[in-house]
Amino acid sequence: MALPLAGFAVTHALFPVDRSLFSPLLGLAIVCAATFGGISSGVVATAISLLLNILAFGPTGPWQIPGPKNTLNGFAFVFAGMLVSFVAGSVGALNRKVALERRRLEDTLSCIDDAVISTDLNGRILLINASAEEATGWSSAEATGRNSDDVFQIVNESTRLTVTSPIRQALDAGQAVGLAMQTVLLRRDGSQIPVSDSAAPVRDSEGNIIGAVMVFRDISAHREREATWLQTQRLATVGRLAATIAHELNNPLQSTSNLLFLISEGGDSETLQAHAVEAMRELQRASDIANQTLSFVRSSGERSSVSVSQLFDEVLSLNRNKLKNKNIDVVRNYSPETVVTARTGEIRQVLGNVVGNALDALDTHGKLYLRARPAECLGRPVIQFIVADNGSGISKEHQTKVFEPFFTTKNDVGTGLGLWVVKKIIDSEGGCVRMRSKVGRGTVTRLCWPIRFEHDTNQMALGQSTTNAISRS
């Protein structure tokens, strides 16, 4: 009621001789009442405005009947007021509904543990929840309206190269995309956190892309848990190797002991010298076993270039007892010149776990195939390791589980962590691992190790040509 009264008072003061019902100020009063109070408030404002005008500008005598013009103006005023009330009230109700839905959405997003950023079609931020504020270091007020690339800056953890924002990828591709491994978020204060995320385009009712939404999380704690698991598996691997190494060392030590006994019994100088040479050879063999074992389990924090041939030789040397007992035929297909850049302890563990599984699956007189060659995986240059066997194979239902922790088909023999560790190490390097198997036919495991440095790239042509030559021979 206050709005039409104020409008009437101002109109009467400014335009004392204007008897028109269609005062702009009265119309504004009706619009405001309907917008903020709803349609019913607009109708009430219309009625009050009409009543005030009749009282002020209506008939001067008690028995005087208003003329047709005044009556027509009154009806027109009421109709216009009702129409304005309906339109303004509807707009006001819609605005209130939109504001309510926005507050509800913001409240919902604030309760989500994952960080969420929503953008328009141009990648400008519309909404950012509390978790995203904490992760990026940008407040909602500061981030809203900015380009998402300014707020969500990500780089590859190893190469430090800028990574294309998943939001931009989702908008360009028109489909959901995920973030590559080894990606870190550069926070506003200069610190960084490892993140995992995905983004998807937002479409309207007609299927048109109108924006994108990205969900991401800080995986620092997850990384720490995985590192603990990897260290546990490394210790478990050392434990499993201990029995093998003890057996391997026992053979040359027993031979040396026997030779020393023969030497102590005496004999001609030529025989004693032969025994001494053989004893030295056996001791050297024991030393080689110890050194190879040490290099296998030792973890290096720095990446270095290592020959593929050397890696396979070391892995096979540690498994030579299995190879000998089962009379396994090893078929090699790789160039001695091919090298890979990696943390040597990790890549030895990867190849050792895969080769060990292949040997466990083989029967007597089985075949183990080892191959390494330059290739491409997901558009990136890699060194592809292939370990294949003609053993028992893995059933189709088990193939989807082999990379899960604690899954094993070896009953009490295996821990179920070997291939899980393989996948985690390769994923952390930005590579990939694939397995194909058929029961009774054998298994093929492909490991793609990314080429990181120029030295690897320089070896690609040489390695490829030599590998082709080996394949043709």
KEVEXBA-487702 format. One record per residue (C-alpha): residue number from 0; x, y, z. Coordinates in steps of 0.1 Angstrom, whole numbers, plus 5000, padded with zeros to 4 digits. Layout:
<rs>
num / u / v / w
NUM / X / Y / Z
...
</rs>
This chain:
<rs>
num / u / v / w
0 / 5000 / 5000 / 5000
1 / 5029 / 5023 / 5007
2 / 5041 / 5023 / 4971
3 / 5009 / 5036 / 4955
4 / 5004 / 5062 / 4983
5 / 5039 / 5075 / 4977
6 / 5034 / 5075 / 4939
7 / 5001 / 5093 / 4943
8 / 5016 / 5120 / 4967
9 / 5045 / 5127 / 4944
10 / 5022 / 5129 / 4913
11 / 4998 / 5152 / 4930
12 / 5026 / 5174 / 4942
13 / 5044 / 5176 / 4908
14 / 5013 / 5176 / 4886
15 / 4984 / 5191 / 4906
16 / 4964 / 5198 / 4874
17 / 4971 / 5164 / 4858
18 / 4940 / 5143 / 4862
19 / 4953 / 5113 / 4842
20 / 4951 / 5079 / 4858
21 / 4982 / 5068 / 4838
22 / 5008 / 5085 / 4859
23 / 5043 / 5071 / 4853
24 / 5049 / 5070 / 4891
25 / 5017 / 5051 / 4897
26 / 5027 / 5026 / 4870
27 / 5061 / 5023 / 4886
28 / 5045 / 5016 / 4920
29 / 5024 / 4988 / 4905
30 / 5054 / 4973 / 4888
31 / 5075 / 4973 / 4919
32 / 5046 / 4959 / 4940
33 / 5041 / 4930 / 4916
34 / 5078 / 4923 / 4911
35 / 5087 / 4921 / 4948
36 / 5053 / 4910 / 4962
37 / 5038 / 4889 / 4935
38 / 5007 / 4893 / 4913
39 / 4983 / 4898 / 4942
40 / 5004 / 4927 / 4955
41 / 5002 / 4943 / 4920
42 / 4964 / 4939 / 4919
43 / 4961 / 4955 / 4953
44 / 4984 / 4984 / 4942
45 / 4962 / 4989 / 4911
46 / 4930 / 4990 / 4932
47 / 4945 / 5015 / 4957
48 / 4958 / 5037 / 4929
49 / 4924 / 5037 / 4912
50 / 4907 / 5045 / 4945
51 / 4931 / 5074 / 4953
52 / 4926 / 5089 / 4919
53 / 4888 / 5087 / 4922
54 / 4889 / 5103 / 4956
55 / 4912 / 5131 / 4944
56 / 4901 / 5137 / 4908
57 / 4866 / 5122 / 4907
58 / 4831 / 5140 / 4909
59 / 4830 / 5171 / 4930
60 / 4794 / 5167 / 4941
61 / 4779 / 5139 / 4961
62 / 4753 / 5130 / 4935
63 / 4774 / 5137 / 4904
64 / 4779 / 5106 / 4881
65 / 4814 / 5102 / 4865
66 / 4814 / 5109 / 4828
67 / 4820 / 5082 / 4802
68 / 4856 / 5094 / 4797
69 / 4865 / 5090 / 4833
70 / 4848 / 5056 / 4835
71 / 4866 / 5044 / 4804
72 / 4899 / 5057 / 4818
73 / 4892 / 5038 / 4850
74 / 4886 / 5005 / 4832
75 / 4917 / 5010 / 4811
76 / 4937 / 5018 / 4841
77 / 4925 / 4986 / 4859
78 / 4932 / 4965 / 4828
79 / 4966 / 4980 / 4824
80 / 4973 / 4975 / 4861
81 / 4962 / 4939 / 4860
82 / 4983 / 4932 / 4829
83 / 5014 / 4949 / 4844
84 / 5008 / 4931 / 4877
85 / 5007 / 4897 / 4859
86 / 5038 / 4903 / 4838
87 / 5058 / 4919 / 4866
88 / 5046 / 4894 / 4891
89 / 5056 / 4865 / 4868
90 / 5090 / 4880 / 4862
91 / 5095 / 4886 / 4899
92 / 5085 / 4850 / 4907
93 / 5108 / 4836 / 4881
94 / 5137 / 4857 / 4894
95 / 5130 / 4846 / 4929
96 / 5128 / 4809 / 4917
97 / 5161 / 4813 / 4899
98 / 5178 / 4829 / 4929
99 / 5164 / 4801 / 4951
100 / 5177 / 4774 / 4928
101 / 5211 / 4791 / 4926
102 / 5213 / 4793 / 4964
103 / 5202 / 4757 / 4966
104 / 5229 / 4747 / 4940
105 / 5256 / 4766 / 4958
106 / 5246 / 4750 / 4991
107 / 5247 / 4716 / 4975
108 / 5281 / 4722 / 4959
109 / 5295 / 4735 / 4992
110 / 5286 / 4702 / 5008
111 / 5305 / 4682 / 4982
112 / 5340 / 4671 / 4992
113 / 5353 / 4671 / 4956
114 / 5361 / 4705 / 4941
115 / 5337 / 4716 / 4914
116 / 5340 / 4744 / 4888
117 / 5312 / 4753 / 4864
118 / 5319 / 4776 / 4833
119 / 5300 / 4791 / 4804
120 / 5306 / 4783 / 4768
121 / 5337 / 4805 / 4767
122 / 5353 / 4789 / 4797
123 / 5345 / 4817 / 4821
124 / 5337 / 4806 / 4856
125 / 5301 / 4807 / 4868
126 / 5303 / 4787 / 4900
127 / 5331 / 4774 / 4922
128 / 5325 / 4755 / 4954
129 / 5343 / 4757 / 4987
130 / 5366 / 4727 / 4980
131 / 5376 / 4743 / 4947
132 / 5384 / 4775 / 4965
133 / 5406 / 4757 / 4990
134 / 5424 / 4737 / 4962
135 / 5431 / 4766 / 4939
136 / 5436 / 4794 / 4964
137 / 5410 / 4815 / 4947
138 / 5378 / 4827 / 4964
139 / 5345 / 4825 / 4947
140 / 5342 / 4862 / 4944
141 / 5376 / 4865 / 4928
142 / 5372 / 4835 / 4905
143 / 5337 / 4841 / 4892
144 / 5339 / 4857 / 4857
145 / 5375 / 4848 / 4852
146 / 5387 / 4824 / 4825
147 / 5391 / 4789 / 4840
148 / 5427 / 4787 / 4827
149 / 5436 / 4816 / 4850
150 / 5423 / 4798 / 4881
151 / 5429 / 4761 / 4872
152 / 5465 / 4760 / 4859
153 / 5479 / 4725 / 4855
154 / 5512 / 4711 / 4843
155 / 5528 / 4677 / 4838
156 / 5546 / 4668 / 4870
157 / 5576 / 4653 / 4851
158 / 5581 / 4676 / 4821
159 / 5566 / 4708 / 4837
160 / 5548 / 4714 / 4804
161 / 5514 / 4731 / 4805
162 / 5485 / 4707 / 4802
163 / 5454 / 4717 / 4783
164 / 5425 / 4723 / 4807
165 / 5399 / 4695 / 4808
166 / 5372 / 4722 / 4806
167 / 5386 / 4734 / 4772
168 / 5389 / 4698 / 4760
169 / 5353 / 4690 / 4770
170 / 5340 / 4721 / 4753
171 / 5360 / 4714 / 4721
172 / 5353 / 4676 / 4720
173 / 5317 / 4678 / 4732
174 / 5322 / 4649 / 4755
175 / 5335 / 4640 / 4789
176 / 5373 / 4639 / 4793
177 / 5396 / 4629 / 4821
178 / 5429 / 4642 / 4833
179 / 5462 / 4624 / 4824
180 / 5482 / 4609 / 4852
181 / 5511 / 4629 / 4867
182 / 5493 / 4662 / 4866
183 / 5497 / 4689 / 4893
184 / 5477 / 4720 / 4900
185 / 5496 / 4752 / 4905
186 / 5478 / 4770 / 4933
187 / 5475 / 4808 / 4936
188 / 5502 / 4810 / 4963
189 / 5527 / 4791 / 4941
190 / 5524 / 4758 / 4958
191 / 5513 / 4727 / 4939
192 / 5492 / 4696 / 4945
193 / 5486 / 4664 / 4925
194 / 5451 / 4663 / 4912
195 / 5428 / 4639 / 4894
196 / 5398 / 4652 / 4876
197 / 5372 / 4649 / 4848
198 / 5351 / 4675 / 4829
199 / 5320 / 4672 / 4808
200 / 5300 / 4696 / 4787
201 / 5267 / 4710 / 4799
202 / 5238 / 4709 / 4774
203 / 5205 / 4726 / 4773
204 / 5171 / 4709 / 4766
205 / 5179 / 4710 / 4728
206 / 5213 / 4694 / 4732
207 / 5233 / 4726 / 4726
208 / 5265 / 4730 / 4746
209 / 5261 / 4759 / 4770
210 / 5291 / 4754 / 4793
211 / 5311 / 4728 / 4812
212 / 5315 / 4714 / 4846
213 / 5347 / 4700 / 4861
214 / 5351 / 4679 / 4892
215 / 5386 / 4673 / 4907
216 / 5403 / 4663 / 4939
217 / 5436 / 4665 / 4957
218 / 5452 / 4631 / 4955
219 / 5482 / 4638 / 4978
220 / 5470 / 4614 / 5005
221 / 5462 / 4588 / 4979
222 / 5497 / 4591 / 4965
223 / 5512 / 4586 / 5000
224 / 5491 / 4555 / 5005
225 / 5502 / 4541 / 4971
226 / 5538 / 4548 / 4979
227 / 5534 / 4528 / 5011
228 / 5518 / 4500 / 4992
229 / 5546 / 4500 / 4967
230 / 5573 / 4499 / 4994
231 / 5554 / 4470 / 5010
232 / 5554 / 4451 / 4978
233 / 5591 / 4459 / 4972
234 / 5598 / 4443 / 5006
235 / 5576 / 4414 / 4997
236 / 5594 / 4409 / 4965
237 / 5627 / 4409 / 4983
238 / 5613 / 4383 / 5007
239 / 5602 / 4361 / 4978
240 / 5636 / 4365 / 4962
241 / 5654 / 4355 / 4994
242 / 5646 / 4318 / 4990
243 / 5656 / 4318 / 4954
244 / 5688 / 4337 / 4961
245 / 5697 / 4314 / 4990
246 / 5693 / 4284 / 4966
247 / 5713 / 4302 / 4939
248 / 5741 / 4311 / 4963
249 / 5741 / 4277 / 4978
250 / 5751 / 4260 / 4946
251 / 5784 / 4279 / 4939
252 / 5792 / 4279 / 4976
253 / 5787 / 4241 / 4979
254 / 5808 / 4237 / 4948
255 / 5835 / 4259 / 4962
256 / 5835 / 4240 / 4995
257 / 5839 / 4207 / 4976
258 / 5867 / 4221 / 4955
259 / 5885 / 4234 / 4986
260 / 5882 / 4200 / 5002
261 / 5898 / 4184 / 4972
262 / 5926 / 4209 / 4973
263 / 5932 / 4202 / 5009
264 / 5936 / 4165 / 5001
265 / 5965 / 4173 / 4979
266 / 5976 / 4161 / 4945
267 / 5997 / 4171 / 4916
268 / 6001 / 4208 / 4909
269 / 5981 / 4207 / 4876
270 / 5950 / 4192 / 4893
271 / 5952 / 4216 / 4923
272 / 5955 / 4246 / 4899
273 / 5924 / 4234 / 4880
274 / 5905 / 4230 / 4913
275 / 5916 / 4265 / 4924
276 / 5905 / 4281 / 4891
277 / 5871 / 4263 / 4893
278 / 5867 / 4275 / 4929
279 / 5874 / 4311 / 4919
280 / 5849 / 4308 / 4891
281 / 5822 / 4296 / 4915
282 / 5830 / 4324 / 4940
283 / 5827 / 4349 / 4911
284 / 5794 / 4334 / 4902
285 / 5782 / 4339 / 4938
286 / 5794 / 4374 / 4938
287 / 5775 / 4381 / 4905
288 / 5743 / 4367 / 4920
289 / 5747 / 4390 / 4951
290 / 5754 / 4421 / 4930
291 / 5725 / 4414 / 4906
292 / 5702 / 4409 / 4935
293 / 5713 / 4442 / 4951
294 / 5709 / 4462 / 4919
295 / 5675 / 4446 / 4914
296 / 5660 / 4456 / 4947
297 / 5679 / 4489 / 4951
298 / 5656 / 4519 / 4943
299 / 5670 / 4549 / 4925
300 / 5653 / 4583 / 4929
301 / 5668 / 4596 / 4896
302 / 5660 / 4584 / 4861
303 / 5688 / 4571 / 4840
304 / 5693 / 4554 / 4806
305 / 5695 / 4516 / 4808
306 / 5698 / 4490 / 4780
307 / 5667 / 4469 / 4774
308 / 5690 / 4440 / 4768
309 / 5706 / 4445 / 4802
310 / 5672 / 4447 / 4819
311 / 5661 / 4414 / 4805
312 / 5694 / 4397 / 4812
313 / 5692 / 4408 / 4849
314 / 5656 / 4396 / 4852
315 / 5664 / 4362 / 4835
316 / 5695 / 4358 / 4857
317 / 5674 / 4361 / 4888
318 / 5650 / 4335 / 4875
319 / 5675 / 4311 / 4860
320 / 5666 / 4284 / 4885
321 / 5630 / 4283 / 4872
322 / 5643 / 4285 / 4836
323 / 5666 / 4255 / 4842
324 / 5642 / 4234 / 4862
325 / 5614 / 4238 / 4837
326 / 5638 / 4237 / 4807
327 / 5622 / 4269 / 4794
328 / 5631 / 4281 / 4759
329 / 5635 / 4319 / 4758
330 / 5629 / 4336 / 4725
331 / 5644 / 4371 / 4724
332 / 5635 / 4398 / 4699
333 / 5650 / 4432 / 4707
334 / 5680 / 4453 / 4698
335 / 5710 / 4455 / 4721
336 / 5711 / 4492 / 4713
337 / 5676 / 4500 / 4725
338 / 5676 / 4519 / 4757
339 / 5649 / 4533 / 4780
340 / 5651 / 4561 / 4805
341 / 5636 / 4552 / 4839
342 / 5643 / 4547 / 4876
343 / 5661 / 4514 / 4872
344 / 5648 / 4498 / 4904
345 / 5612 / 4504 / 4893
346 / 5615 / 4492 / 4857
347 / 5634 / 4461 / 4869
348 / 5605 / 4454 / 4893
349 / 5580 / 4458 / 4866
350 / 5597 / 4434 / 4842
351 / 5606 / 4411 / 4870
352 / 5570 / 4408 / 4881
353 / 5556 / 4402 / 4846
354 / 5584 / 4377 / 4836
355 / 5579 / 4359 / 4870
356 / 5542 / 4355 / 4863
357 / 5549 / 4342 / 4829
358 / 5574 / 4316 / 4842
359 / 5549 / 4305 / 4869
360 / 5523 / 4299 / 4842
361 / 5546 / 4278 / 4820
362 / 5549 / 4240 / 4821
363 / 5581 / 4220 / 4813
364 / 5596 / 4228 / 4779
365 / 5574 / 4259 / 4776
366 / 5584 / 4291 / 4757
367 / 5589 / 4326 / 4770
368 / 5589 / 4354 / 4744
369 / 5606 / 4387 / 4751
370 / 5604 / 4417 / 4728
371 / 5611 / 4454 / 4730
372 / 5607 / 4480 / 4703
373 / 5600 / 4517 / 4698
374 / 5563 / 4523 / 4692
375 / 5535 / 4548 / 4698
376 / 5508 / 4547 / 4725
377 / 5480 / 4573 / 4727
378 / 5500 / 4595 / 4703
379 / 5532 / 4594 / 4724
380 / 5565 / 4577 / 4716
381 / 5572 / 4548 / 4739
382 / 5594 / 4517 / 4743
383 / 5570 / 4488 / 4741
384 / 5579 / 4457 / 4761
385 / 5561 / 4425 / 4752
386 / 5563 / 4395 / 4775
387 / 5544 / 4364 / 4762
388 / 5542 / 4327 / 4771
389 / 5524 / 4296 / 4759
390 / 5514 / 4286 / 4793
391 / 5481 / 4279 / 4811
392 / 5465 / 4313 / 4803
393 / 5439 / 4333 / 4822
394 / 5402 / 4330 / 4820
395 / 5382 / 4360 / 4806
396 / 5364 / 4367 / 4839
397 / 5398 / 4369 / 4857
398 / 5415 / 4392 / 4831
399 / 5395 / 4422 / 4843
400 / 5407 / 4416 / 4879
401 / 5444 / 4408 / 4874
402 / 5455 / 4444 / 4881
403 / 5434 / 4447 / 4913
404 / 5453 / 4445 / 4946
405 / 5453 / 4411 / 4963
406 / 5438 / 4393 / 4934
407 / 5457 / 4361 / 4925
408 / 5452 / 4328 / 4907
409 / 5482 / 4312 / 4924
410 / 5463 / 4302 / 4956
411 / 5487 / 4304 / 4985
412 / 5518 / 4310 / 4964
413 / 5510 / 4346 / 4952
414 / 5503 / 4378 / 4971
415 / 5481 / 4393 / 4945
416 / 5501 / 4425 / 4945
417 / 5526 / 4419 / 4916
418 / 5506 / 4431 / 4887
419 / 5489 / 4458 / 4908
420 / 5523 / 4472 / 4914
421 / 5532 / 4470 / 4877
422 / 5502 / 4490 / 4868
423 / 5508 / 4516 / 4895
424 / 5544 / 4522 / 4885
425 / 5536 / 4524 / 4848
426 / 5506 / 4547 / 4854
427 / 5528 / 4570 / 4875
428 / 5552 / 4572 / 4845
429 / 5523 / 4581 / 4821
430 / 5525 / 4547 / 4803
431 / 5500 / 4519 / 4799
432 / 5498 / 4482 / 4803
433 / 5476 / 4457 / 4784
434 / 5471 / 4420 / 4788
435 / 5455 / 4395 / 4764
436 / 5452 / 4358 / 4774
437 / 5434 / 4326 / 4764
438 / 5431 / 4296 / 4786
439 / 5453 / 4268 / 4773
440 / 5471 / 4291 / 4748
441 / 5490 / 4315 / 4769
442 / 5493 / 4352 / 4778
443 / 5506 / 4383 / 4761
444 / 5514 / 4414 / 4783
445 / 5523 / 4447 / 4766
446 / 5541 / 4474 / 4787
447 / 5544 / 4509 / 4771
448 / 5571 / 4530 / 4788
449 / 5571 / 4567 / 4777
450 / 5602 / 4580 / 4759
451 / 5612 / 4611 / 4780
452 / 5645 / 4623 / 4769
453 / 5663 / 4631 / 4736
454 / 5687 / 4601 / 4742
455 / 5657 / 4577 / 4740
456 / 5645 / 4594 / 4708
457 / 5679 / 4591 / 4692
458 / 5678 / 4554 / 4698
459 / 5644 / 4549 / 4682
460 / 5656 / 4547 / 4646
461 / 5685 / 4525 / 4654
462 / 5665 / 4503 / 4677
463 / 5636 / 4500 / 4652
464 / 5659 / 4491 / 4623
465 / 5677 / 4465 / 4644
466 / 5645 / 4451 / 4657
467 / 5632 / 4447 / 4622
468 / 5663 / 4429 / 4612
469 / 5660 / 4405 / 4641
470 / 5623 / 4399 / 4632
471 / 5633 / 4391 / 4596
472 / 5660 / 4367 / 4606
</rs>
